[in-house]
Amino acid sequence: MSNDRPTRETMSLDEATVFPWTTGTGAGVMKRITAPMIGGIVSSTVLTLLVIPILYSLWRSRSIPAVDRQLDVASHHRAQSEQP
């Protein structure tokens, strides 16, 4: 979750640009359009910042130890081959 700032900035900018549609001429029609838009923005942000990282960490914690060992060996060999 170290790179959540761009996501939060995008969400706040999207909501700030949608807000003027809810006031002024034609606001009655635009309110019905902006409600699902804001709901989509909020739900996609929650998925990006909370749900997906949690699911990923659960998936990684239940991974097969043999596969992890193979990945560690492969990364170790790769690191040795890059050394001068």
Secondary structure, DSSP 8 states (H G I E B T S, - for coil): -TT-HHHHHHHHHHHHHHGGGGSSTTHHHHHHHHHHHHHHHHHHHHIIIIIHHHHHHHHHHTS-HHHHHHHHHHHHHHHHHH--
